[in-house]
Amino acid sequence: MSDEPRLGVTQGNTTCLELFRIQPGIPFEHAFSELSVLLGCVRHLTTEAEMEGDLLAGSAARILSGLAKGLIDDMELGMSHGK
């Protein structure tokens, strides 16, 4: 038995934008990495939309932020499930 704490895995119960679902069993370490990428893209797109008045960038940021929220919600379920 390992002494390393296991953070957990995604549950796969959360849908995003009524079209996508988080895959179950993704280790939190990987999920956090993907979450960081999503939020970095959201930050870039919202800055671009503000500076350039780019509606397409604003729409893309909204979609990506919905995916990031779904991932966070599912990871929260994974943390609760492990208790």
C-alpha positions as CSV (number, residue, x, y, z in Angstrom):
1,M,0.0,0.0,0.0
2,S,1.4,3.4,-0.9
3,D,1.8,6.2,1.6
4,E,1.1,8.8,-1.1
5,P,-2.3,10.5,-0.8
6,R,-4.5,9.9,-3.9
7,L,-6.3,13.1,-4.9
8,G,-9.1,11.3,-6.7
9,V,-10.6,11.0,-10.1
10,T,-13.4,12.6,-12.0
11,Q,-16.9,11.0,-11.6
12,G,-18.2,11.5,-15.1
13,N,-21.6,12.7,-13.9
14,T,-21.4,16.3,-15.0
15,T,-22.6,17.5,-18.4
16,C,-21.3,20.8,-20.0
17,L,-23.4,23.0,-22.2
18,E,-26.0,20.1,-22.5
19,L,-23.8,18.5,-25.1
20,F,-20.5,17.3,-23.5
21,R,-19.9,15.1,-20.5
22,I,-16.7,14.8,-18.3
23,Q,-15.1,11.4,-18.7
24,P,-15.1,9.3,-15.5
25,G,-11.9,8.1,-14.0
26,I,-9.6,10.9,-15.1
27,P,-6.9,11.5,-12.3
28,F,-7.2,15.0,-10.7
29,E,-3.6,15.7,-11.6
30,H,-4.5,15.5,-15.3
31,A,-7.8,17.2,-14.9
32,F,-6.1,20.2,-13.1
33,S,-3.7,20.5,-16.0
34,E,-6.5,20.6,-18.6
35,L,-8.4,23.0,-16.4
36,S,-5.4,25.3,-16.4
37,V,-5.3,25.2,-20.2
38,L,-9.0,26.0,-20.5
39,L,-8.8,28.9,-18.1
40,G,-5.8,30.3,-19.8
41,C,-7.7,30.3,-23.1
42,V,-10.7,31.9,-21.5
43,R,-8.4,34.7,-20.1
44,H,-6.8,35.3,-23.5
45,L,-10.1,35.3,-25.3
46,T,-11.8,37.6,-22.9
47,T,-8.9,40.1,-23.0
48,E,-9.0,40.0,-26.8
49,A,-12.8,40.5,-26.9
50,E,-12.5,43.5,-24.5
51,M,-9.7,45.1,-26.5
52,E,-10.9,44.4,-30.0
53,G,-14.7,44.2,-29.5
54,D,-14.5,40.7,-31.0
55,L,-17.8,38.9,-30.5
56,L,-16.5,35.6,-31.7
57,A,-13.8,35.6,-29.1
58,G,-16.4,36.4,-26.5
59,S,-18.6,33.5,-27.6
60,A,-15.6,31.2,-27.6
61,A,-14.7,32.3,-24.0
62,R,-18.2,31.6,-22.9
63,I,-18.1,28.1,-24.3
64,L,-14.7,27.3,-22.8
65,S,-15.7,28.8,-19.4
66,G,-18.7,26.4,-19.5
67,L,-16.4,23.5,-20.1
68,A,-14.1,24.6,-17.3
69,K,-17.1,24.9,-14.9
70,G,-18.2,21.5,-15.8
71,L,-14.8,20.1,-15.1
72,I,-14.6,21.8,-11.7
73,D,-18.1,20.6,-10.7
74,D,-17.2,17.0,-11.6
75,M,-13.9,17.2,-9.7
76,E,-15.9,18.4,-6.7
77,L,-18.1,15.3,-7.0
78,G,-15.0,13.2,-7.1
79,M,-13.7,14.8,-3.9
80,S,-17.0,14.2,-2.2
81,H,-17.1,10.6,-3.4
82,G,-13.7,9.8,-1.9
83,K,-14.7,10.8,1.6
